[in-house]
């Protein structure tokens, strides 16, 4: 219940162009150890045919705006070989601070709720 899954819809397309999941950040893969004050963008997928149109950026920005209402920090992980994803997240203010439980880079964004986006 702490995680929202949303279809990414665009007016010009009748079908979704992707999905995004976000909510409470958990320290473990079993989602049994919540990290207080930390939200996460858990998953973002944009249909390959719809990439490079800004839909992923808009979806992440909307998720950030919703998460920052309840969390002091927002984290996101990505495949270390996906330079495009890393560039997107860094352009939105995320900075790597560690790795997640899978060994993927984990980036964080300090929210307005905690004194300003970093």
N, C-alpha and C positions, 0 to 999 in steps of 0.2 A: 504493500500500500504506500510505501514511501517513494516509489518510483513511478514516474509518468512516462507513457509511451505515446508519441504523437505521430500521426501521418503528416508529411509535409505536402501540402496542397498548394497549387499555383493556379490562378484564374484561367490561364491559357491552356491548361491541361485537365482533362477529365479524370485521369488517374493520378494517384500520388506520385511525386517525384522522388520521395525518400521517406525515411523515418528518423526520429530522434528519441532517445530515452534519457531522462535526467531525474535527479532527486537526491536523496540521502546518499552520502559516500560511506562505504563500508571498507574496513581494513582487510577483509578477507573475501575470498572467492565464494564462500558459502553465504555471504550477506548476513552474518550473525553478529558482527562486531561493528556497530555504527560509530562513526567519528563525529562527536558533537560539534556543531557549528560549521560542518563542512558538507557542501553539496557537490554533486558530480554530474558532468555530462558523460553519460555512460556509453552511449552508442550513437553514432551518426552514420547514416548510409544514404548516399544520393545515387539514383540510377545513373549508370555510366553514360547513358545518352543525354542526361540532363546536367552533367557536370560542367564546370567553368561558366556558369550563368549567375553565380552569386546566391544560389538557393541554400547551400550549406552555411555560408556566412550569415544569412538572414535567420536561419533556424537556430544557429548557435547564439546569435544576439538575442533572440526572443527567449531562449532557455536561460541565458545569463540574467535577463531582466526579471524573470520569474524566480530564479534561484536566489538572487541577491536580496529578495524580500525576507528570506528566512535564514540565510547562511552568511557567515563572515568570510568564508573562503569557498572558491569553486575550483575543483580539480578536473582534469581530463587527461586520459592516457591515449597514446597512439602507437601504431606499429612503427618501430624505429626506422624502417625503410621507406616510410611515407613522408617524404620531404614536403609535399604539397599540404598535407594535413598540419604538419608542424608549423609551416609558414602561415597558414590561416590562423591557428591558435595564437601564435606569437604576435601576429598583426592585431589581434584583439586584446593583447595585454597579458596573455599567459606566459609564464616563465617556468622552465624546468627546475624542480627542486629535489627530486629523488626518482626512484623507480617504483612501479607498483608490484604486486605480488607475483605477476607474470614476468617481471623483468623489463617491461616496457617503460619508456620515459613517462613520468607523471609531471604534468605542468599544473601550476596554480595561478589563480587570479584572486587578489584581495578585493573584496567588494566594497561598495559605498557604505554598506551597513557597518563595516568595521573601520571606516575612516577614509575611504577613497579607493578607487580602482587603481591597481598597480599594474 
